[in-house]
Amino acid sequence: MTDFDNFLHAEYQNIAQAHFKSIETISSFFKYYLLVMAVPLSALAVIFQAINVNIFNVINNYFELSALSLILISFIGIFLFWYIVNLRFDTVLYARTVNGIRKHFYSKSNIDVRYSQYIRTLPQSNSIPHYFEAHYFLPVVLTFGFVNSIYLILSYIIIELKIFNLVYCSPISIDVLLQKLISFLIFIILHVIIYYGLSLHRERSYLKSKSIGIDIDGVLNNHATHFIDILNKKMPNHRVSSDDILILPVHKNPKFKLSSENERSVFNDPDYWINMPVINDVSLILNRLKHRFKVKVYFFTARGWPDLKSNKALFESFNNFINKTNSKLLYLLPRIKLFKNIPIDTITIKWLKANHFKYNKLFIEHNNYYSSDIHGIKRNRIYVANKMQIRFFIEDDLINAIKLSYICEVVFLITHPYNLMNRKLSIDENRYRKSLPPNIFRVKDFNEIERIIQAIL
């Protein structure tokens, strides 16, 4: 057996044990629940009988306390019911996991399918049993609903008696009785609705996030080529190509002999962001994925610009950005440092709209090396991917891709010279770029990404 087979064998044993223990836990918890829910009424009946006190007088004198106690017990019962339902869903999840492992070993054994039907009684599908079990767990749900409803209806009766000052021994009309019965049934049905809703969540969403995070620069656009074009215009005696960018940030490439100020001058130019060239058919493929698989799309980009040292230069750059965004709303904002990120935000949103990108949310990270942001960590893609359980992520930065591989199920790394091995780089750097986590896929374009996502979903 391979190491992976040994792992699956151990996983099979552990999950199987967890499955049976969870069933025992549910049974024990349900017994305790029935006991706890029966104690209040039973105890009160025994006490009142022992001390020969009229229960109606007690309710009348302690009306608020009696009604509130019964409502509280009913809602505690709902929360316990919610917890036990999730325990049951965990047992279903364990059973599905065991089925998947069983499928692996049966497929690997090459046993004839007809013969395997005789020796195997348990399923191999990881989509069964279903989370909503009408013939197995639904009766338990109805029992919860029945018990919890009794307490709620009793509190309702107490409130009605007190408010309308009804006579306790007066005959109950059919209409009143029917009203109580309908309320009782509605509360029971509410338990079934909760059970069904939780089962849908487990079936469609739990551990099956259909969300994709996408970096903008270097993924949706040709930022490297565009950067070099503007750089060569600003520095005509310094001719380089995008293939020469082997390291990020650009000024760290030895061949460039570029200062960080020269690099920042390109980023501080509004034309760099406004005229960013989009990669052909990317929006078409992405929108197709979003439509077919109902994927939630989140865009991320680190754009802390304009970023200048002096306030005077910052204000001039701010006005330059505003003029080129052609947004009248921005003219109403004060030209102060607090609003310095607004122009680049506007440019980014307009660029996405102009190139027909449909998305659920845009995160602009103003927390790069030069631009500090006290809220930066909450906008950081690592934080957001973890919080929102993003399943897929598309990156061009190697370091970000590796970090995200510990959070996301699959990370796509768009190939660029600055994330590939190169003989001009050190041995350690090439080794680092070669030994990637197994859930990082190097891809050339979005066509490859679409094929892989279609195979997974």
C-alpha positions, -999 to 999 in steps of 0.1 A, spaced: 0 0 0 11 35 -7 15 62 19 -18 77 7 -36 44 10 -22 40 45 -35 75 53 -70 67 39 -71 35 59 -63 53 91 -88 80 81 -115 54 75 -110 39 110 -110 73 127 -141 86 108 -159 54 113 -153 56 151 -164 93 151 -195 83 132 -206 57 158 -197 80 187 -217 108 173 -248 85 171 -243 76 207 -239 113 216 -272 121 199 -291 93 216 -278 103 250 -284 140 244 -320 133 233 -327 113 264 -314 142 286 -334 167 266 -366 148 272 -358 145 308 -349 182 312 -381 193 294 -403 170 314 -389 181 348 -404 216 351 -441 206 347 -437 174 366 -420 191 395 -445 219 397 -474 194 397 -459 174 426 -451 205 446 -486 220 442 -502 187 451 -480 183 482 -486 217 496 -523 218 485 -520 251 466 -543 261 437 -521 263 406 -544 289 390 -539 312 420 -501 308 417 -503 316 380 -525 346 387 -502 360 414 -470 353 394 -483 359 359 -451 375 344 -428 349 359 -449 320 349 -453 331 313 -417 341 309 -404 308 324 -424 288 299 -413 309 269 -377 306 281 -380 268 284 -395 266 249 -367 286 233 -340 267 251 -356 236 236 -353 251 201 -316 258 206 -310 223 219 -330 210 189 -307 231 166 -276 216 182 -288 180 179 -297 185 143 -262 197 136 -248 167 154 -269 145 132 -256 163 101 -220 155 113 -228 118 114 -241 121 78 -209 139 68 -188 111 85 -209 85 67 -203 102 33 -166 104 40 -164 67 47 -184 60 15 -158 80 -5 -129 61 10 -147 28 4 -151 38 -32 -114 44 -35 -104 10 -23 -131 -9 -43 -120 10 -75 -84 2 -68 -90 -35 -62 -103 -41 -98 -130 -64 -85 -157 -72 -110 -186 -49 -104 -211 -77 -105 -192 -96 -78 -188 -65 -56 -226 -61 -55 -228 -95 -36 -201 -87 -11 -208 -50 -5 -240 -38 12 -228 -3 22 -228 25 -5 -198 40 -22 -214 74 -30 -203 104 -11 -236 121 -17 -256 97 5 -272 95 30 -291 127 25 -290 154 51 -329 156 52 -339 122 64 -377 120 62 -380 84 72 -353 84 99 -346 117 117 -378 136 109 -398 118 136 -372 130 161 -377 166 148 -414 163 152 -409 151 188 -388 182 195 -415 203 179 -442 187 200 -424 192 233 -413 227 226 -447 237 214 -464 225 246 -444 250 266 -450 279 242 -488 272 240 -490 271 278 -474 305 281 -498 318 254 -528 305 274 -515 320 307 -511 354 290 -546 352 274 -562 343 307 -545 372 325 -552 398 299 -588 389 292 -595 380 328 -611 348 317 -628 323 341 -606 292 345 -634 267 347 -655 282 319 -661 259 289 -637 263 260 -653 271 227 -645 253 195 -630 284 179 -606 290 208 -596 253 208 -591 254 171 -570 286 174 -547 269 200 -544 238 179 -534 258 148 -508 277 168 -495 244 182 -491 229 147 -475 261 133 -448 259 159 -442 222 151 -440 230 114 -414 257 123 -391 230 136 -395 211 103 -387 243 83 -356 249 105 -345 213 99 -350 215 62 -333 249 59 -302 236 78 -301 205 56 -301 226 25 -272 247 39 -253 215 46 -261 201 11 -253 231 -9 -230 254 10 -213 237 39 -177 229 30 -187 236 -7 -181 273 -11 -186 285 -47 -165 316 -44 -134 327 -63 -110 354 -54 -91 371 -82 -62 395 -82 -66 422 -108 -31 433 -118 -12 405 -137 -43 384 -139 -70 404 -157 -46 428 -173 -12 430 -190 3 452 -162 40 441 -168 40 451 -205 21 483 -197 45 492 -169 75 488 -193 59 509 -220 53 539 -196 87 534 -180 105 535 -214 86 567 -222 97 583 -189 132 570 -193 140 569 -230 176 560 -225 167 530 -203 152 504 -227 140 471 -211 112 445 -218 86 429 -197 105 395 -199 133 412 -180 111 415 -149 122 384 -129 115 397 -94 89 419 -78 91 448 -70 106 458 -103 134 480 -89 150 449 -73 158 434 -108 196 439 -113 193 445 -150 170 474 -146 193 496 -125 161 513 -114 154 532 -82 123 528 -62 114 564 -70 115 557 -107 92 527 -102 69 547 -80 67 575 -107 50 550 -130 25 539 -104 18 576 -95 9 583 -131 -29 581 -136 -25 570 -172 -9 538 -160 -41 528 -142 -67 544 -166 -53 528 -198 -44 495 -183 -48 469 -212 -72 441 -204 -65 405 -214 -87 393 -243 -118 372 -234 -111 371 -196 -143 389 -187 -163 366 -211 -149 334 -195 -152 347 -159 -188 359 -165 -196 325 -180 -183 307 -149 -203 331 -127 -235 324 -147 -231 286 -151 -220 277 -116 -234 306 -96 -199 314 -85 -194 345 -63 -165 366 -76 -144 388 -54 -117 411 -69 -86 421 -50 -60 447 -59 -32 464 -39 -33 500 -52 -21 525 -26 -17 554 -51 -11 583 -53 17 579 -29 40 609 -25 61 621 4 52 658 5 16 671 10 21 696 -19 30 668 -43 2 646 -30 -24 673 -36 -11 680 -71 -12 643 -79 -47 641 -63 -59 668 -87 -43 651 -116 -60 618 -108 -94 636 -103 -91 654 -137 -83 622 -156 -111 602 -139 -135 628 -151 -157 622 -120 -177 653 -110 -184 639 -76 -147 639 -66 -145 676 -71 -168 681 -41 -144 663 -18 -118 682 2 -82 678 -12 -68 664 20 -48 633 28 -78 615 43 -93 611 8 -62 603 -11 -73 568 -20 -106 578 -36 -93 586 -71 -76 552 -76 -107 535 -62 -128 553 -88 -104 544 -116 -105 507 -106 -143 506 -105 -146 524 -138 -121 501 -154 -139 469 -143 -172 483 -156 -158 494 -189 -144 460 -195 -177 442 -186 -165 424 -155 -193 412 -132 -184 407 -96 -199 405 -61 -174 427 -42 -142 446 -48 -114 448 -22 -88 475 -28 -59 470 -4 -43 503 5 -16 487 26 14 482 4 50 490 14 47 527 9 11 534 19 1 527 55 -35 520 64 -47 512 99 -75 492 85 -53 474 60 -53 440 76 -91 438 74 -89 444 36 -60 421 31 -68 392 8 -54 366 32 -78 378 59 -108 380 36 -101 346 20 -101 330 54 -131 349 67 -153 344 36 -140 308 30 -130 315 -6 -126 282 -24 -106 293 -55 -81 320 -59 -63 334 -90 -29 350 -84 2 361 -102 23 368 -71 41 337 -59 43 346 -22 6 355 -21 -2 322 -39 17 302 -13 0 319 16 -34 315 0 -28 278 -6 -31 272 31 -66 288 31 -81 281 -3 -88 247 -18 -72 255 -52 -49 284 -61 -42 292 -98 -9 309 -105 -8 328 -138 26 322 -153 49 353 -156 86 356 -157 86 369 -122 71 337 -108 89 311 -130 124 296 -126 152 313 -144 189 305 -147 197 341 -138 182 336 -104 199 320 -74 196 283 -67 175 289 -35 151 312 -54 146 286 -82 141 259 -56 115 280 -39 97 286 -72 98 250 -81 86 233 -49 50 246 -47 22 232 -26 2 206 -45 -30 227 -46 -13 255 -66 -18 251 -103 4 269 -128 -18 281 -157 -12 301 -188 -46 316 -192 -83 316 -181 -91 288 -205 -71 264 -183 -87 278 -152 -122 273 -167 -115 236 -175 -102 229 -141 -131 246 -123 -156 228 -145 -140 195 -136 -142 203 -98 -177 218 -97 
